[in-house]
Amino acid sequence: MTLTVGETKKITYKMDPVGAIGTITGWTIKDSSIAKVDKEGNVTALKQGTTTIYCNYRYRVGRTMIYSSGKLATITVK
């Protein structure tokens, strides 16, 4: 995803493990001085640079609850 300083875009993640029921529990950004992300997934560019957003989620497969985090996107701010 590429943004310009001051621009905001919504980022989405579709979790699709077979047979899983899940939900996104939040977002983590590696360098919050470059961009910020709110709980709804709106990413706002703050200054030029590159950073990474991770999606935190939990899902259930059968009776097992799994908590995980995965790299979602690299954000480049121009």
Backbone as CSV, one residue per row, in Angstrom:
resi,resn,N_x,N_y,N_z,CA_x,CA_y,CA_z,C_x,C_y,C_z
1,MET,0.848,-1.160,0.000,0.000,0.000,0.000,0.899,1.229,0.000
2,THR,0.598,2.173,-0.852,1.348,3.425,-0.912,0.411,4.575,-0.580
3,LEU,0.847,5.443,0.316,0.070,6.603,0.746,0.925,7.854,0.633
4,THR,0.283,9.008,0.599,0.987,10.273,0.717,0.749,10.799,2.134
5,VAL,1.636,11.648,2.613,1.510,12.183,3.966,0.130,12.812,4.149
6,GLY,-0.557,12.432,5.224,-1.891,12.938,5.529,-3.032,12.099,4.981
7,GLU,-2.737,11.195,4.063,-3.768,10.348,3.447,-4.157,9.198,4.381
8,THR,-5.430,8.801,4.320,-5.932,7.672,5.107,-6.610,6.677,4.191
9,LYS,-6.321,5.396,4.387,-6.986,4.309,3.663,-7.333,3.216,4.652
10,LYS,-8.407,2.499,4.361,-8.802,1.375,5.207,-8.117,0.112,4.705
11,ILE,-7.546,-0.620,5.631,-6.905,-1.884,5.308,-7.814,-3.002,5.820
12,THR,-7.919,-4.062,5.066,-8.788,-5.162,5.477,-8.016,-6.467,5.439
13,TYR,-8.535,-7.419,6.162,-7.932,-8.739,6.192,-9.046,-9.761,6.242
14,LYS,-9.003,-10.721,5.370,-9.988,-11.795,5.377,-9.288,-13.064,5.823
15,MET,-9.683,-13.533,6.984,-9.115,-14.761,7.518,-9.943,-15.918,6.972
16,ASP,-9.292,-16.908,6.412,-10.037,-17.968,5.752,-9.460,-19.364,5.985
17,PRO,-9.015,-19.671,7.209,-8.592,-21.052,7.417,-9.803,-21.988,7.300
18,VAL,-9.622,-23.119,6.711,-10.721,-24.057,6.499,-11.334,-24.452,7.840
19,GLY,-12.644,-24.284,7.967,-13.367,-24.687,9.164,-13.177,-23.791,10.372
20,ALA,-12.558,-22.624,10.193,-12.287,-21.748,11.331,-13.353,-20.667,11.464
21,ILE,-13.608,-20.283,12.709,-14.466,-19.145,13.024,-13.564,-18.159,13.740
22,GLY,-13.411,-16.955,13.194,-12.428,-16.054,13.780,-12.818,-14.600,13.751
23,THR,-11.969,-13.797,14.394,-12.170,-12.359,14.444,-10.820,-11.652,14.552
24,ILE,-10.752,-10.460,13.996,-9.564,-9.619,14.133,-9.627,-8.968,15.502
25,THR,-8.544,-9.031,16.253,-8.523,-8.441,17.589,-7.752,-7.128,17.632
26,GLY,-7.086,-6.779,16.555,-6.368,-5.509,16.508,-5.293,-5.495,15.442
27,TRP,-4.599,-4.374,15.385,-3.549,-4.147,14.401,-2.307,-3.667,15.131
28,THR,-1.149,-4.010,14.624,0.120,-3.537,15.173,0.920,-2.952,14.029
29,ILE,1.555,-1.820,14.272,2.384,-1.195,13.245,3.815,-1.128,13.766
30,LYS,4.754,-1.486,12.919,6.164,-1.588,13.343,6.748,-0.226,13.697
31,ASP,6.518,0.784,12.875,7.049,2.126,13.141,5.901,3.126,13.129
32,SER,5.396,3.453,14.306,4.227,4.328,14.412,4.551,5.797,14.164
33,SER,5.816,6.124,13.892,6.135,7.498,13.516,5.882,7.727,12.023
34,ILE,5.790,6.655,11.240,5.554,6.749,9.797,4.068,6.703,9.469
35,ALA,3.353,5.836,10.147,1.918,5.711,9.908,1.258,5.224,11.188
36,LYS,-0.037,5.459,11.301,-0.786,4.941,12.441,-1.991,4.179,11.916
37,VAL,-2.462,3.238,12.710,-3.627,2.442,12.338,-4.565,2.406,13.532
38,ASP,-5.868,2.643,13.294,-6.824,2.600,14.396,-7.478,1.225,14.478
39,LYS,-8.373,1.037,15.445,-8.955,-0.286,15.676,-9.848,-0.758,14.541
40,GLU,-10.299,0.155,13.664,-11.100,-0.242,12.508,-10.257,-0.543,11.274
41,GLY,-8.937,-0.357,11.367,-8.055,-0.640,10.248,-7.806,0.537,9.333
42,ASN,-8.121,1.754,9.790,-7.834,2.948,9.009,-6.371,3.333,9.220
43,VAL,-5.618,3.374,8.127,-4.186,3.679,8.172,-3.994,5.121,7.725
44,THR,-3.304,5.906,8.543,-3.026,7.307,8.220,-1.525,7.499,8.103
45,ALA,-1.097,8.078,6.984,0.323,8.345,6.740,0.745,9.593,7.508
46,LEU,1.837,9.496,8.270,2.314,10.612,9.086,3.553,11.290,8.516
47,LYS,4.482,10.491,7.980,5.699,11.058,7.384,6.255,10.049,6.385
48,GLN,7.190,10.475,5.556,7.765,9.599,4.542,8.533,8.453,5.185
49,GLY,8.475,7.290,4.545,9.193,6.124,5.018,8.431,4.855,4.707
50,THR,8.898,3.753,5.235,8.278,2.436,5.015,8.138,1.738,6.353
51,THR,6.984,1.112,6.568,6.747,0.360,7.784,5.864,-0.849,7.467
52,THR,5.618,-1.671,8.450,4.854,-2.903,8.266,3.678,-2.939,9.231
53,ILE,2.531,-3.405,8.745,1.351,-3.585,9.595,1.116,-5.078,9.780
54,TYR,0.803,-5.444,11.025,0.483,-6.822,11.370,-0.969,-6.886,11.831
55,CYS,-1.634,-7.952,11.477,-3.007,-8.193,11.895,-2.979,-9.193,13.052
56,ASN,-3.601,-8.838,14.151,-3.709,-9.730,15.305,-5.106,-10.348,15.260
57,TYR,-5.188,-11.643,15.405,-6.494,-12.282,15.294,-6.576,-13.517,16.175
58,ARG,-7.791,-13.941,16.378,-8.026,-15.199,17.082,-9.072,-15.962,16.295
59,TYR,-8.926,-17.261,16.298,-9.912,-18.088,15.625,-10.025,-19.432,16.312
60,ARG,-11.129,-20.069,16.045,-11.403,-21.353,16.670,-11.550,-22.402,15.592
61,VAL,-10.907,-23.507,15.798,-11.057,-24.674,14.930,-11.520,-25.792,15.861
62,GLY,-12.760,-26.214,15.684,-13.321,-27.186,16.622,-13.409,-26.557,17.993
63,ARG,-12.781,-27.184,18.985,-12.789,-26.644,20.349,-11.503,-25.913,20.703
64,THR,-10.607,-25.743,19.750,-9.311,-25.122,20.008,-9.334,-23.655,19.595
65,MET,-8.991,-22.750,20.534,-8.894,-21.323,20.239,-7.436,-21.006,19.943
66,ILE,-7.179,-20.333,18.839,-5.824,-20.016,18.402,-5.683,-18.500,18.313
67,TYR,-4.613,-17.964,18.915,-4.308,-16.539,18.846,-3.039,-16.387,18.022
68,SER,-3.074,-15.450,17.081,-1.922,-15.324,16.203,-1.797,-13.901,15.687
69,SER,-0.701,-13.646,15.018,-0.449,-12.369,14.376,0.281,-12.653,13.078
70,GLY,-0.086,-11.957,12.028,0.566,-12.175,10.746,0.845,-10.878,10.035
71,LYS,1.921,-10.843,9.276,2.260,-9.654,8.490,1.169,-9.455,7.452
72,LEU,0.611,-8.277,7.450,-0.487,-7.976,6.540,-0.032,-7.176,5.339
73,ALA,0.734,-6.126,5.574,1.098,-5.251,4.461,2.334,-4.434,4.799
74,THR,3.030,-4.020,3.762,4.090,-3.035,3.889,3.524,-1.716,3.413
75,ILE,3.701,-0.685,4.222,3.168,0.645,3.915,4.338,1.544,3.519
76,THR,4.228,2.168,2.363,5.218,3.136,1.911,4.551,4.502,1.856
77,VAL,5.134,5.475,2.539,4.605,6.836,2.550,5.532,7.708,1.740
78,LYS,4.950,8.376,0.758,5.733,9.276,-0.111,5.404,10.712,0.153
